[in-house]
Amino acid sequence: MSQTPNEMITVEEFAELKNMTRSTVINMICNGIYVGRKVENEWYIERSEINGGSPSKSNNTVTIQSNGTSNEVVVTDIRMPFISMVIFMIKWVIAVIPALIILFCISLIFTAVLGVSIRGIIG
């Protein structure tokens, strides 16, 4: 059995506190109603969900599924304020600039090599 992640409790404990079944809580995590995750073969839910008494106010919903050997993360929804999205897109565009410069240099070299090869064949 793995160690409980910080600020989290097991789904069983949460279900008992909320008078729910384990499967209902897991379904609510998968649907983004509560914030939780699966570590190895055990489901955990954030401790703050107990005190809130209502579904999570999380902006992101992430479901983690485990096949026993590795974890696969499935992002089902991202809610982001407009300004944050604009800033993210500007950062993404700035990050793309070095990649475009590298691709331009590679294509320039390829064109030069191809030109020399064709000139050598034609004479």
DAKA-V752096 format. One line per field, one symbol per residue. ss: DSSP state (~ for helix, > for strand, _ for the rest). psi: psi as a letter, one per 40 degrees, with the letter a starting at -180 (. if undefined). burial: 1 if it has 24 or more other ideal C-beta (glycine too) atoms within 12 Angstrom, else 0. A space follows every 10 residues. Layout:
ss->???
psi->???
burial->???
//
This chain:
ss->_______>>> ~~~~~~~~__ _~~~~~~~~~ _____>>>>_ _>>>>>_~~~ ~~_______> >>>>>>____ >>>>>>>>__ _~~~~~~~~~ ~~~~~~~~~~ ~~~~~~~~~~ ~~~~~~~~~~ ~~_
psi->hiihiifiii dddddddefi iddddddddd eedihiihhb ehhiihdddd ddeiiifiei hhhhiheddi ihhhheihhh iddddddddd dddddddddd dddddddddd dddddddddd dd.
burial->0000000111 1001100100 0000110111 0111111100 0111110011 0000010100 1111000000 0000000000 0000000000 0000000000 0000000000 0000000000 000
//
